Amino acid sequence: MTTPQDIANQFVQFYYNTFDTNRAALGSLYRESSSLTWEGRTFSATNNIVEHFTSLPFEKVAHQVTTLDAQAASPASLIVMVTGALAIDGAPPMQYSQCFHLLQDGGSFYVFNDLFRLNLSG
Amino acid sequence: MTTPQDIANQFVQFYYNTFDTNRAALGSLYRESSSLTWEGRTFSATNNIVEHFTSLPFEKVAHQVTTLDAQAASPASLIVMVTGALAIDGAPPMQYSQCFHLLQDGGSFYVFNDLFRLNLSG
């Protein structure tokens, strides 16, 4: 049986691999109804979300997942929380947190809600 | 109009105030269908969640919210992500992240999914 954690593992691996190699391709993971809140700014619909990702002012980015937790939110949706570190253009890694609400659409899942924050110490 | 951010602000303030003053009273915010994943361990149903909170091995705890983001997940539910710091028994604060999926029940919201992690560097 496929558990929420299995689905989340597979999704998160694909998501960050795509983010780190070809950000424009993240569009396939969102829909018109999706929202991204990135460092407090909210973008809605695939084209606005992708435009935000592709306009981020760095060339190289590498995500390293530290923790990944998942729960079923309904029979056809999941909540996924990730904590990790990301390194931009070779600078020292920064801690981040990201929360995804994934909805099932046929045999796959897309991102309905996405909330991202760097965790800079106080 | 009440926004998801307004509801989230009010919820989060009440949640951490209750956590920091009387953890046993957090039970009123969960239901039998709720789940908490706390540092990778999952507890389901109000009594198990409250038992976990009340068995945490510290006397004094103080949460300080750094960021709070919210999005509607449906007409009657919200995703809330918090980053912040918590101080236990007067020790130096530790960074944490917490993600809530809140469901509306009449005029109020309860916690359906709750995922908590400390963000320890490196």
gemmi code that builds the backbone of each chain (N, CA, C; Angstrom):
import gemmi

chains = {
    "A": [
        ("MET", (0.843, -1.199, 0.000), (0.000, 0.000, 0.000), (0.877, 1.248, 0.000)),
        ("THR", (0.522, 2.201, -0.822), (1.282, 3.451, -0.880), (0.819, 4.372, 0.241)),
        ("THR", (1.740, 4.798, 1.081), (1.388, 5.667, 2.210), (1.581, 7.129, 1.817)),
        ("PRO", (0.981, 8.069, 2.596), (1.264, 9.485, 2.374), (2.765, 9.780, 2.348)),
        ("GLN", (3.503, 9.110, 3.243), (4.958, 9.361, 3.298), (5.630, 8.920, 1.989)),
        ("ASP", (5.203, 7.789, 1.419), (5.780, 7.330, 0.146), (5.534, 8.353, -0.957)),
        ("ILE", (4.283, 8.823, -1.031), (3.930, 9.791, -2.078), (4.732, 11.076, -1.870)),
        ("ALA", (4.816, 11.504, -0.617), (5.543, 12.736, -0.304), (7.025, 12.598, -0.652)),
        ("ASN", (7.630, 11.458, -0.329), (9.048, 11.243, -0.657), (9.285, 11.402, -2.151)),
        ("GLN", (8.421, 10.749, -2.927), (8.569, 10.754, -4.379), (8.356, 12.177, -4.922)),
        ("PHE", (7.309, 12.840, -4.430), (7.013, 14.196, -4.880), (8.172, 15.143, -4.562)),
        ("VAL", (8.636, 15.108, -3.327), (9.657, 16.066, -2.879), (10.962, 15.872, -3.649)),
        ("GLN", (11.303, 14.619, -3.882), (12.526, 14.350, -4.657), (12.395, 14.948, -6.069)),
        ("PHE", (11.243, 14.717, -6.706), (11.021, 15.229, -8.058), (10.982, 16.757, -8.051)),
        ("TYR", (10.304, 17.328, -7.061), (10.141, 18.789, -6.990), (11.498, 19.493, -6.894)),
        ("TYR", (12.333, 19.068, -5.949), (13.610, 19.782, -5.761), (14.596, 19.456, -6.872)),
        ("ASN", (14.520, 18.266, -7.418), (15.383, 17.963, -8.564), (15.036, 18.884, -9.733)),
        ("THR", (13.728, 19.086, -9.958), (13.295, 19.991, -11.028), (13.682, 21.428, -10.698)),
        ("PHE", (13.460, 21.841, -9.452), (13.815, 23.203, -9.025), (15.305, 23.462, -9.273)),
        ("ASP", (16.128, 22.487, -8.951), (17.582, 22.691, -8.992), (18.155, 22.564, -10.402)),
        ("THR", (17.389, 21.979, -11.335), (17.945, 21.764, -12.679), (17.219, 22.564, -13.755)),
        ("ASN", (15.915, 22.845, -13.565), (15.152, 23.517, -14.625), (13.877, 24.111, -14.023)),
        ("ARG", (14.017, 25.259, -13.358), (12.898, 25.841, -12.609), (11.646, 26.056, -13.453)),
        ("ALA", (11.816, 26.375, -14.743), (10.644, 26.643, -15.596), (9.729, 25.420, -15.667)),
        ("ALA", (10.295, 24.239, -15.505), (9.506, 23.005, -15.620), (8.655, 22.734, -14.381)),
        ("LEU", (8.800, 23.537, -13.321), (7.955, 23.355, -12.132), (6.481, 23.601, -12.449)),
        ("GLY", (6.210, 24.306, -13.534), (4.826, 24.596, -13.911), (3.951, 23.361, -14.014)),
        ("SER", (4.541, 22.236, -14.370), (3.749, 21.002, -14.515), (3.190, 20.517, -13.189)),
        ("LEU", (3.708, 21.050, -12.070), (3.278, 20.601, -10.740), (2.189, 21.488, -10.139)),
        ("TYR", (1.845, 22.583, -10.815), (0.820, 23.518, -10.323), (-0.367, 23.547, -11.283)),
        ("ARG", (-1.473, 24.162, -10.841), (-2.658, 24.338, -11.682), (-3.108, 25.802, -11.598)),
        ("GLU", (-4.113, 26.161, -12.347), (-4.623, 27.531, -12.317), (-5.123, 27.924, -10.925)),
        ("SER", (-5.570, 26.937, -10.158), (-6.124, 27.193, -8.820), (-5.054, 27.218, -7.724)),
        ("SER", (-3.787, 27.006, -8.100), (-2.721, 26.876, -7.093), (-2.251, 28.231, -6.580)),
        ("SER", (-1.738, 28.230, -5.348), (-1.123, 29.437, -4.781), (0.216, 29.102, -4.150)),
        ("LEU", (1.137, 30.037, -4.312), (2.463, 29.956, -3.695), (2.654, 31.196, -2.832)),
        ("THR", (3.005, 31.018, -1.553), (3.419, 32.154, -0.728), (4.908, 31.994, -0.472)),
        ("TRP", (5.687, 32.889, -1.049), (7.156, 32.793, -1.056), (7.707, 33.977, -0.279)),
        ("GLU", (8.249, 33.724, 0.890), (8.784, 34.806, 1.724), (7.744, 35.911, 1.917)),
        ("GLY", (6.480, 35.501, 2.090), (5.420, 36.445, 2.416), (4.683, 37.042, 1.227)),
        ("ARG", (5.156, 36.787, 0.004), (4.460, 37.287, -1.192), (3.699, 36.129, -1.834)),
        ("THR", (2.422, 36.382, -2.190), (1.601, 35.299, -2.735), (1.412, 35.447, -4.244)),
        ("PHE", (1.597, 34.326, -4.950), (1.424, 34.226, -6.395), (0.373, 33.152, -6.649)),
        ("SER", (-0.585, 33.459, -7.532), (-1.637, 32.494, -7.836), (-1.651, 32.179, -9.321)),
        ("ALA", (-1.958, 30.951, -9.646), (-2.050, 30.420, -11.018), (-0.657, 30.077, -11.552)),
        ("THR", (-0.615, 29.040, -12.372), (0.652, 28.463, -12.833), (1.584, 29.501, -13.434)),
        ("ASN", (1.065, 30.354, -14.330), (1.980, 31.255, -15.039), (2.648, 32.246, -14.089)),
        ("ASN", (1.903, 32.742, -13.100), (2.506, 33.677, -12.137), (3.517, 32.978, -11.231)),
        ("ILE", (3.225, 31.752, -10.882), (4.137, 30.986, -10.023), (5.434, 30.691, -10.783)),
        ("VAL", (5.299, 30.255, -12.026), (6.492, 29.939, -12.822), (7.300, 31.206, -13.097)),
        ("GLU", (6.598, 32.301, -13.372), (7.313, 33.553, -13.624), (8.121, 33.958, -12.389)),
        ("HIS", (7.522, 33.737, -11.213), (8.279, 34.033, -9.987), (9.523, 33.151, -9.891)),
        ("PHE", (9.367, 31.862, -10.107), (10.522, 30.961, -9.980), (11.629, 31.322, -10.971)),
        ("THR", (11.229, 31.614, -12.198), (12.262, 31.866, -13.218), (12.900, 33.245, -13.042)),
        ("SER", (12.232, 34.133, -12.298), (12.828, 35.462, -12.098), (13.681, 35.534, -10.832)),
        ("LEU", (13.771, 34.443, -10.075), (14.605, 34.473, -8.865), (16.051, 34.755, -9.281)),
        ("PRO", (16.715, 35.671, -8.554), (17.990, 36.192, -9.046), (19.193, 35.320, -8.685)),
        ("PHE", (19.139, 34.060, -9.078), (20.336, 33.221, -8.892), (20.416, 32.230, -10.033)),
        ("GLU", (21.628, 31.751, -10.240), (21.865, 30.805, -11.341), (21.786, 29.375, -10.825)),
        ("LYS", (22.545, 29.112, -9.765), (22.636, 27.742, -9.266), (21.972, 27.631, -7.905)),
        ("VAL", (21.173, 26.598, -7.724), (20.556, 26.374, -6.416), (20.556, 24.867, -6.144)),
        ("ALA", (20.822, 24.512, -4.897), (20.825, 23.096, -4.512), (20.089, 22.949, -3.184)),
        ("HIS", (18.991, 22.178, -3.200), (18.221, 21.890, -1.983), (18.722, 20.598, -1.343)),
        ("GLN", (18.792, 20.624, -0.027), (19.112, 19.418, 0.735), (18.009, 19.231, 1.776)),
        ("VAL", (17.236, 18.170, 1.655), (16.126, 17.931, 2.582), (16.665, 17.353, 3.895)),
        ("THR", (16.262, 17.957, 5.009), (16.663, 17.446, 6.333), (15.549, 16.576, 6.918)),
        ("THR", (14.307, 17.089, 6.923), (13.166, 16.307, 7.413), (12.015, 16.435, 6.426)),
        ("LEU", (11.212, 15.385, 6.385), (10.060, 15.362, 5.482), (8.956, 14.608, 6.201)),
        ("ASP", (7.854, 15.295, 6.485), (6.725, 14.672, 7.175), (5.485, 14.818, 6.308)),
        ("ALA", (4.603, 13.835, 6.363), (3.395, 13.867, 5.542), (2.232, 13.262, 6.302)),
        ("GLN", (1.053, 13.812, 6.043), (-0.198, 13.258, 6.579), (-1.257, 13.343, 5.496)),
        ("ALA", (-2.189, 12.396, 5.498), (-3.373, 12.507, 4.651), (-4.221, 13.664, 5.173)),
        ("ALA", (-4.701, 14.517, 4.239), (-5.575, 15.624, 4.623), (-7.015, 15.324, 4.238)),
        ("SER", (-7.192, 14.329, 3.388), (-8.500, 13.833, 2.947), (-8.163, 12.548, 2.191)),
        ("PRO", (-9.178, 11.824, 1.691), (-8.818, 10.619, 0.922), (-7.972, 10.943, -0.314)),
        ("ALA", (-8.014, 12.177, -0.817), (-7.302, 12.507, -2.054), (-6.409, 13.730, -1.911)),
        ("SER", (-5.891, 13.977, -0.694), (-4.950, 15.088, -0.546), (-4.012, 14.835, 0.622)),
        ("LEU", (-2.871, 15.500, 0.558), (-1.803, 15.322, 1.538), (-1.281, 16.669, 1.993)),
        ("ILE", (-0.854, 16.718, 3.249), (-0.052, 17.841, 3.733), (1.381, 17.337, 3.887)),
        ("VAL", (2.331, 18.076, 3.335), (3.747, 17.700, 3.395), (4.512, 18.874, 3.975)),
        ("MET", (5.319, 18.621, 5.005), (6.201, 19.675, 5.520), (7.645, 19.235, 5.385)),
        ("VAL", (8.445, 20.127, 4.807), (9.869, 19.868, 4.599), (10.667, 20.893, 5.385)),
        ("THR", (11.729, 20.459, 6.037), (12.759, 21.400, 6.475), (14.053, 20.977, 5.806)),
        ("GLY", (14.886, 21.948, 5.491), (16.121, 21.610, 4.806), (17.020, 22.814, 4.705)),
        ("ALA", (17.988, 22.692, 3.806), (18.951, 23.770, 3.573), (19.067, 23.954, 2.076)),
        ("LEU", (19.262, 25.195, 1.655), (19.486, 25.432, 0.231), (20.690, 26.336, 0.067)),
        ("ALA", (21.474, 25.982, -0.944), (22.693, 26.733, -1.252), (22.489, 27.418, -2.590)),
        ("ILE", (22.743, 28.719, -2.620), (22.541, 29.541, -3.817), (23.887, 30.011, -4.339)),
        ("ASP", (24.142, 29.699, -5.595), (25.366, 30.153, -6.268), (26.610, 29.892, -5.424)),
        ("GLY", (26.614, 28.727, -4.773), (27.802, 28.305, -4.031), (27.989, 28.951, -2.673)),
        ("ALA", (27.051, 29.825, -2.247), (27.156, 30.452, -0.918), (26.839, 29.405, 0.164)),
        ("PRO", (27.149, 29.707, 1.433), (26.829, 28.757, 2.503), (25.320, 28.478, 2.549)),
        ("PRO", (24.915, 27.238, 2.831), (23.491, 26.892, 2.835), (22.697, 27.689, 3.872)),
        ("MET", (21.439, 27.973, 3.529), (20.496, 28.621, 4.442), (19.382, 27.627, 4.767)),
        ("GLN", (18.946, 27.628, 6.017), (17.832, 26.754, 6.424), (16.521, 27.268, 5.823)),
        ("TYR", (15.641, 26.364, 5.478), (14.315, 26.780, 4.995), (13.259, 25.791, 5.474)),
        ("SER", (12.000, 26.221, 5.379), (10.838, 25.350, 5.632), (9.883, 25.522, 4.469)),
        ("GLN", (9.218, 24.444, 4.099), (8.227, 24.532, 3.027), (7.081, 23.579, 3.346)),
        ("CYS", (5.878, 24.066, 3.121), (4.679, 23.268, 3.372), (3.888, 23.167, 2.072)),
        ("PHE", (3.556, 21.945, 1.671), (2.784, 21.693, 0.463), (1.440, 21.055, 0.815)),
        ("HIS", (0.400, 21.490, 0.142), (-0.881, 20.782, 0.174), (-1.065, 20.213, -1.228)),
        ("LEU", (-0.986, 18.894, -1.337), (-1.049, 18.218, -2.638), (-2.436, 17.624, -2.836)),
        ("LEU", (-2.982, 17.840, -4.025), (-4.290, 17.255, -4.361), (-4.110, 16.215, -5.463)),
        ("GLN", (-4.867, 15.143, -5.342), (-4.795, 14.078, -6.345), (-5.631, 14.463, -7.561)),
        ("ASP", (-5.064, 14.163, -8.730), (-5.754, 14.433, -9.997), (-5.471, 13.224, -10.867)),
        ("GLY", (-6.414, 12.288, -10.907), (-6.153, 11.028, -11.602), (-5.066, 10.274, -10.859)),
        ("GLY", (-4.042, 9.846, -11.571), (-2.993, 9.046, -10.942), (-1.880, 9.864, -10.320)),
        ("SER", (-1.950, 11.190, -10.393), (-0.845, 11.983, -9.868), (-1.352, 13.077, -8.926)),
        ("PHE", (-0.417, 13.788, -8.342), (-0.734, 14.860, -7.393), (-0.186, 16.178, -7.918)),
        ("TYR", (-0.902, 17.257, -7.669), (-0.369, 18.582, -7.993), (-0.388, 19.433, -6.727)),
        ("VAL", (0.316, 20.573, -6.790), (0.453, 21.452, -5.636), (-0.707, 22.444, -5.633)),
        ("PHE", (-1.539, 22.379, -4.615), (-2.625, 23.354, -4.494), (-2.170, 24.544, -3.649)),
        ("ASN", (-1.550, 24.264, -2.513), (-0.990, 25.314, -1.647), (0.497, 25.059, -1.450)),
        ("ASP", (1.288, 26.111, -1.495), (2.743, 26.013, -1.323), (3.173, 27.232, -0.512)),
        ("LEU", (3.804, 26.990, 0.626), (4.254, 28.090, 1.499), (5.724, 27.871, 1.804)),
        ("PHE", (6.543, 28.868, 1.508), (7.997, 28.745, 1.632), (8.551, 29.879, 2.485)),
        ("ARG", (9.455, 29.550, 3.386), (10.167, 30.559, 4.188), (11.595, 30.109, 4.448)),
        ("LEU", (12.506, 31.052, 4.336), (13.835, 30.852, 4.903), (13.712, 30.934, 6.417)),
        ("ASN", (14.534, 30.162, 7.121), (14.568, 30.231, 8.597), (15.875, 30.888, 9.013)),
        ("LEU", (15.857, 32.175, 9.045), (17.063, 32.883, 9.463), (16.964, 33.066, 10.970)),
        ("SER", (18.029, 32.761, 11.652), (17.992, 32.868, 13.121), (17.768, 34.304, 13.531)),
        ("GLY", (17.075, 34.455, 14.654), (16.551, 35.728, 15.113), (17.571, 36.779, 15.491)),
    ],
    "B": [
        ("MET", (-14.074, 41.999, 5.563), (-14.014, 40.556, 5.272), (-12.850, 39.925, 6.035)),
        ("THR", (-13.119, 38.796, 6.621), (-12.070, 38.102, 7.355), (-11.234, 37.286, 6.363)),
        ("THR", (-9.936, 37.503, 6.348), (-9.050, 36.799, 5.418), (-8.455, 35.559, 6.094)),
        ("PRO", (-7.910, 34.624, 5.292), (-7.188, 33.494, 5.893), (-6.100, 33.972, 6.863)),
        ("GLN", (-5.419, 35.067, 6.500), (-4.351, 35.575, 7.377), (-4.921, 36.046, 8.718)),
        ("ASP", (-6.091, 36.698, 8.700), (-6.724, 37.133, 9.955), (-7.050, 35.942, 10.850)),
        ("ILE", (-7.655, 34.933, 10.232), (-8.031, 33.737, 11.007), (-6.780, 33.062, 11.559)),
        ("ALA", (-5.751, 32.975, 10.709), (-4.502, 32.326, 11.125), (-3.843, 33.102, 12.266)),
        ("ASN", (-3.825, 34.421, 12.175), (-3.223, 35.234, 13.253), (-3.903, 34.962, 14.585)),
        ("GLN", (-5.238, 34.962, 14.546), (-6.011, 34.753, 15.767), (-5.796, 33.338, 16.318)),
        ("PHE", (-5.821, 32.357, 15.407), (-5.618, 30.971, 15.821), (-4.235, 30.780, 16.448)),
        ("VAL", (-3.216, 31.263, 15.757), (-1.838, 31.013, 16.196), (-1.576, 31.675, 17.546)),
        ("GLN", (-2.105, 32.879, 17.714), (-1.932, 33.560, 19.011), (-2.574, 32.748, 20.139)),
        ("PHE", (-3.794, 32.264, 19.889), (-4.495, 31.469, 20.897), (-3.775, 30.137, 21.153)),
        ("TYR", (-3.318, 29.511, 20.060), (-2.676, 28.193, 20.167), (-1.422, 28.259, 21.048)),
        ("TYR", (-0.521, 29.208, 20.730), (0.738, 29.249, 21.489), (0.538, 29.815, 22.891)),
        ("ASN", (-0.423, 30.704, 23.052), (-0.717, 31.175, 24.400), (-1.199, 30.003, 25.270)),
        ("THR", (-2.044, 29.159, 24.684), (-2.522, 27.983, 25.418), (-1.384, 26.996, 25.657)),
        ("PHE", (-0.562, 26.774, 24.625), (0.568, 25.845, 24.759), (1.487, 26.298, 25.893)),
        ("ASP", (1.725, 27.599, 25.970), (2.721, 28.118, 26.914), (2.183, 28.256, 28.333)),
        ("THR", (0.848, 28.208, 28.495), (0.285, 28.418, 29.832), (-0.440, 27.191, 30.385)),
        ("ASN", (-1.010, 26.357, 29.499), (-1.807, 25.219, 29.982), (-1.976, 24.197, 28.857)),
        ("ARG", (-0.908, 23.393, 28.648), (-0.884, 22.498, 27.485), (-2.083, 21.553, 27.423)),
        ("ALA", (-2.591, 21.134, 28.597), (-3.715, 20.187, 28.602), (-4.936, 20.760, 27.892)),
        ("ALA", (-5.062, 22.097, 27.893), (-6.231, 22.749, 27.288), (-6.161, 22.775, 25.764)),
        ("LEU", (-5.028, 22.350, 25.167), (-4.939, 22.304, 23.699), (-5.947, 21.325, 23.103)),
        ("GLY", (-6.436, 20.394, 23.914), (-7.395, 19.402, 23.420), (-8.609, 20.015, 22.743)),
        ("SER", (-9.000, 21.201, 23.178), (-10.187, 21.840, 22.595), (-9.976, 22.215, 21.139)),
        ("LEU", (-8.719, 22.226, 20.685), (-8.419, 22.635, 19.302), (-8.315, 21.447, 18.348)),
        ("TYR", (-8.407, 20.225, 18.866), (-8.301, 19.015, 18.035), (-9.621, 18.239, 18.075)),
        ("ARG", (-9.746, 17.256, 17.159), (-10.914, 16.381, 17.125), (-10.427, 14.928, 17.037)),
        ("GLU", (-11.354, 13.984, 17.089), (-10.983, 12.568, 17.010), (-10.269, 12.244, 15.697)),
        ("SER", (-10.564, 13.006, 14.647), (-9.988, 12.767, 13.325), (-8.642, 13.469, 13.111)),
        ("SER", (-8.169, 14.204, 14.128), (-6.952, 15.014, 13.971), (-5.694, 14.169, 14.102)),
        ("SER", (-4.630, 14.633, 13.450), (-3.311, 14.000, 13.601), (-2.249, 15.049, 13.856)),
        ("LEU", (-1.302, 14.681, 14.703), (-0.124, 15.499, 15.006), (1.115, 14.678, 14.681)),
        ("THR", (2.007, 15.239, 13.859), (3.324, 14.611, 13.671), (4.344, 15.521, 14.327)),
        ("TRP", (4.924, 15.042, 15.407), (5.808, 15.834, 16.273), (7.195, 15.217, 16.225)),
        ("GLU", (8.112, 15.920, 15.586), (9.478, 15.417, 15.444), (9.480, 13.984, 14.879)),
        ("GLY", (8.590, 13.755, 13.903), (8.581, 12.482, 13.188), (7.680, 11.406, 13.773)),
        ("ARG", (7.113, 11.647, 14.973), (6.199, 10.662, 15.577), (4.773, 11.155, 15.411)),
        ("THR", (3.870, 10.256, 14.963), (2.494, 10.680, 14.696), (1.548, 10.196, 15.790)),
        ("PHE", (0.690, 11.118, 16.241), (-0.335, 10.857, 17.253), (-1.680, 11.209, 16.640)),
        ("SER", (-2.659, 10.325, 16.792), (-3.980, 10.591, 16.215), (-5.034, 10.590, 17.310)),
        ("ALA", (-6.036, 11.434, 17.150), (-7.170, 11.593, 18.068), (-6.776, 12.476, 19.261)),
        ("THR", (-7.739, 13.234, 19.731), (-7.492, 14.263, 20.746), (-6.764, 13.719, 21.972)),
        ("ASN", (-7.229, 12.572, 22.501), (-6.638, 12.122, 23.773), (-5.159, 11.777, 23.614)),
        ("ASN", (-4.791, 11.167, 22.488), (-3.372, 10.828, 22.270), (-2.524, 12.081, 22.050)),
        ("ILE", (-3.104, 13.043, 21.369), (-2.374, 14.293, 21.122), (-2.160, 15.036, 22.439)),
        ("VAL", (-3.206, 15.132, 23.245), (-3.076, 15.837, 24.532), (-2.115, 15.091, 25.456)),
        ("GLU", (-2.192, 13.766, 25.445), (-1.277, 12.983, 26.285), (0.170, 13.254, 25.890)),
        ("HIS", (0.397, 13.373, 24.575), (1.752, 13.707, 24.127), (2.177, 15.087, 24.648)),
        ("PHE", (1.306, 16.080, 24.483), (1.677, 17.438, 24.917), (1.953, 17.482, 26.417)),
        ("THR", (1.113, 16.824, 27.192), (1.273, 16.924, 28.646), (2.449, 16.091, 29.149)),
        ("SER", (2.917, 15.146, 28.321), (4.059, 14.329, 28.764), (5.395, 14.914, 28.312)),
        ("LEU", (5.381, 16.008, 27.572), (6.656, 16.618, 27.146), (7.449, 17.017, 28.386)),
        ("PRO", (8.741, 16.678, 28.396), (9.516, 16.768, 29.645), (10.069, 18.156, 29.917)),
        ("PHE", (9.196, 19.150, 29.974), (9.664, 20.466, 30.402), (8.533, 21.148, 31.169)),
        ("GLU", (8.929, 22.133, 31.969), (7.958, 22.856, 32.793), (7.513, 24.127, 32.091)),
        ("LYS", (8.515, 24.909, 31.669), (8.208, 26.217, 31.091), (8.561, 26.219, 29.622)),
        ("VAL", (7.670, 26.751, 28.801), (7.952, 26.880, 27.378), (7.374, 28.216, 26.908)),
        ("ALA", (8.113, 28.874, 26.016), (7.654, 30.153, 25.466), (7.918, 30.154, 23.961)),
        ("HIS", (6.843, 30.286, 23.172), (6.957, 30.377, 21.710), (7.024, 31.836, 21.284)),
        ("GLN", (7.881, 32.104, 20.317), (7.954, 33.432, 19.691), (7.798, 33.225, 18.185)),
        ("VAL", (6.709, 33.735, 17.616), (6.453, 33.555, 16.183), (7.308, 34.548, 15.386)),
        ("THR", (8.017, 34.038, 14.384), (8.809, 34.905, 13.496), (8.043, 35.214, 12.215)),
        ("THR", (7.509, 34.172, 11.570), (6.705, 34.367, 10.355), (5.450, 33.531, 10.455)),
        ("LEU", (4.388, 34.024, 9.815), (3.110, 33.321, 9.829), (2.467, 33.556, 8.457)),
        ("ASP", (2.289, 32.500, 7.695), (1.686, 32.589, 6.366), (0.456, 31.704, 6.330)),
        ("ALA", (-0.548, 32.136, 5.569), (-1.793, 31.366, 5.492), (-2.370, 31.441, 4.090)),
        ("GLN", (-3.000, 30.366, 3.685), (-3.737, 30.320, 2.417), (-5.023, 29.539, 2.637)),
        ("ALA", (-6.075, 29.900, 1.897), (-7.277, 29.070, 1.875), (-6.946, 27.765, 1.171)),
        ("ALA", (-7.383, 26.628, 1.752), (-7.165, 25.326, 1.131), (-8.465, 24.820, 0.510)),
        ("SER", (-9.566, 25.430, 0.877), (-10.900, 25.138, 0.349), (-11.779, 26.254, 0.918)),
        ("PRO", (-13.070, 26.311, 0.566), (-13.896, 27.366, 1.176), (-13.951, 27.274, 2.705)),
        ("ALA", (-13.662, 26.113, 3.261), (-13.798, 25.943, 4.710), (-12.553, 25.363, 5.363)),
        ("SER", (-11.381, 25.636, 4.770), (-10.153, 25.166, 5.421), (-8.976, 26.044, 5.034)),
        ("LEU", (-7.978, 26.022, 5.891), (-6.790, 26.872, 5.743), (-5.536, 26.050, 5.941)),
        ("ILE", (-4.475, 26.450, 5.230), (-3.131, 25.966, 5.543), (-2.373, 27.120, 6.195)),
        ("VAL", (-1.749, 26.847, 7.321), (-1.000, 27.868, 8.058), (0.414, 27.349, 8.271)),
        ("MET", (1.419, 28.141, 7.926), (2.803, 27.759, 8.242), (3.419, 28.822, 9.131)),
        ("VAL", (4.009, 28.349, 10.221), (4.660, 29.218, 11.198), (6.132, 28.864, 11.256)),
        ("THR", (6.989, 29.879, 11.301), (8.352, 29.645, 11.750), (8.563, 30.517, 12.984)),
        ("GLY", (9.381, 30.037, 13.893), (9.582, 30.800, 15.108), (10.670, 30.192, 15.960)),
        ("ALA", (10.681, 30.621, 17.213), (11.669, 30.121, 18.164), (10.938, 29.757, 19.442)),
        ("LEU", (11.416, 28.701, 20.102), (10.815, 28.351, 21.393), (11.914, 28.142, 22.418)),
        ("ALA", (11.619, 28.634, 23.593), (12.568, 28.540, 24.700), (11.983, 27.608, 25.752)),
        ("ILE", (12.760, 26.611, 26.151), (12.309, 25.602, 27.102), (13.071, 25.761, 28.404)),
        ("ASP", (12.343, 25.932, 29.481), (12.935, 26.016, 30.818), (14.089, 27.007, 30.874)),
        ("GLY", (13.925, 28.125, 30.158), (14.913, 29.188, 30.232), (16.169, 28.974, 29.410)),
        ("ALA", (16.249, 27.852, 28.657), (17.416, 27.601, 27.792), (17.355, 28.529, 26.577)),
        ("PRO", (18.466, 28.652, 25.817), (18.439, 29.501, 24.626), (17.372, 29.016, 23.640)),
        ("PRO", (16.693, 29.939, 22.952), (15.624, 29.546, 22.043), (16.122, 28.666, 20.898)),
        ("MET", (15.259, 27.750, 20.461), (15.521, 26.894, 19.301), (14.533, 27.270, 18.202)),
        ("GLN", (15.014, 27.285, 16.950), (14.138, 27.556, 15.813), (13.203, 26.367, 15.579)),
        ("TYR", (11.987, 26.647, 15.147), (11.070, 25.559, 14.791), (10.206, 25.973, 13.612)),
        ("SER", (9.559, 24.973, 13.001), (8.553, 25.195, 11.959), (7.333, 24.373, 12.324)),
        ("GLN", (6.160, 24.906, 12.004), (4.936, 24.156, 12.260), (3.936, 24.471, 11.158)),
        ("CYS", (3.272, 23.425, 10.690), (2.275, 23.569, 9.632), (0.947, 23.038, 10.163)),
        ("PHE", (-0.094, 23.850, 10.045), (-1.440, 23.464, 10.484), (-2.385, 23.417, 9.282)),
        ("HIS", (-3.238, 22.428, 9.255), (-4.376, 22.412, 8.329), (-5.611, 22.555, 9.214)),
        ("LEU", (-6.271, 23.708, 9.109), (-7.423, 24.025, 9.962), (-8.716, 23.814, 9.184)),
        ("LEU", (-9.669, 23.147, 9.796), (-10.987, 22.948, 9.182), (-12.042, 23.735, 9.960)),
        ("GLN", (-12.966, 24.307, 9.209), (-14.037, 25.068, 9.838), (-15.114, 24.117, 10.358)),
        ("ASP", (-15.610, 24.441, 11.550), (-16.676, 23.649, 12.163), (-17.623, 24.657, 12.803)),
        ("GLY", (-18.695, 24.987, 12.096), (-19.562, 26.066, 12.569), (-18.789, 27.374, 12.508)),
        ("GLY", (-18.782, 28.112, 13.598), (-18.122, 29.414, 13.600), (-16.654, 29.368, 13.939)),
        ("SER", (-16.087, 28.185, 14.198), (-14.682, 28.152, 14.593), (-13.903, 27.146, 13.752)),
        ("PHE", (-12.614, 27.102, 13.986), (-11.729, 26.199, 13.248), (-11.060, 25.237, 14.221)),
        ("TYR", (-10.839, 24.015, 13.792), (-10.042, 23.083, 14.589), (-8.878, 22.572, 13.746)),
        ("VAL", (-7.911, 21.937, 14.425), (-6.702, 21.440, 13.771), (-6.962, 20.035, 13.254)),
        ("PHE", (-6.906, 19.862, 11.946), (-7.044, 18.523, 11.381), (-5.661, 17.881, 11.213)),
        ("ASN", (-4.719, 18.640, 10.633), (-3.331, 18.159, 10.489), (-2.400, 19.145, 11.181)),
        ("ASP", (-1.416, 18.605, 11.883), (-0.442, 19.426, 12.609), (0.911, 18.736, 12.464)),
        ("LEU", (1.876, 19.460, 11.917), (3.221, 18.893, 11.717), (4.234, 19.858, 12.318)),
        ("PHE", (5.056, 19.348, 13.214), (6.002, 20.188, 13.970), (7.416, 19.629, 13.840)),
        ("ARG", (8.369, 20.531, 13.617), (9.788, 20.163, 13.601), (10.628, 21.279, 14.184)),
        ("LEU", (11.600, 20.906, 14.998), (12.683, 21.827, 15.315), (13.563, 21.961, 14.077)),
        ("ASN", (14.146, 23.137, 13.883), (15.081, 23.366, 12.767), (16.477, 23.511, 13.344)),
        ("LEU", (17.130, 22.403, 13.536), (18.480, 22.458, 14.084), (19.446, 22.552, 12.911)),
        ("SER", (20.353, 23.475, 12.972), (21.280, 23.672, 11.843), (22.174, 22.450, 11.691)),
        ("GLY", (22.563, 22.244, 10.454), (23.680, 21.354, 10.082), (23.535, 19.911, 10.304)),
    ],
}
model = gemmi.Model(1)
for chain_id, residues in chains.items():
    chain = gemmi.Chain(chain_id)
    for i, (resn, *xyz) in enumerate(residues, 1):
        res = gemmi.Residue()
        res.name, res.seqid = resn, gemmi.SeqId(i, " ")
        for name, pos in zip(("N", "CA", "C"), xyz):
            atom = gemmi.Atom()
            atom.name, atom.element = name, gemmi.Element(name[0])
            atom.pos, atom.b_iso = gemmi.Position(*pos), 0.0
            res.add_atom(atom)
        chain.add_residue(res)
    model.add_chain(chain)
structure = gemmi.Structure()
structure.add_model(model)
structure.setup_entities()
